[in-house]
Amino acid sequence: MNQAEFLERIYQGIETGMNVLIPKRKTDIVEITESGEIVYMVADTYRKVLSKQELIEVYQHLSEGAIKTSTLRKIVTPSRTCNVSTIRWILWRFDLATEQADRSWLKRW
């Protein structure tokens, strides 16, 4: 799977109003911008943005092998720590990767 196919699977599957299954917090997709940002609300209060660039970096790491949660934390900016959970949900939801026993994610393509 190349980068364009990876992004296409995400953007074709994600929809406004979709509920992100993140433990303990109600999280909903509220917008997908033309530039590829995925905007979501946590607990109907906190507006968060997952950038297309963050998804590209995740793809680059996965294409080389497994990606650890600690690496995901380095990809997202410190003010966007919720994005780690959202990225993990995207990887699971769109069958792009599976979580391993050591909490790393291994690509499924």
Secondary structure, 3 states (H helix, E strand, C coil): CCHHHHHHHHHHHCCCCCEEEECCEEEEEEEECCCCCEEEEECCCEEEEECHHHHHHHHHHHHHCCECHHHHHHHCCHHHCHHHHHHHHHHHHCCCEEECCCCCEEECC
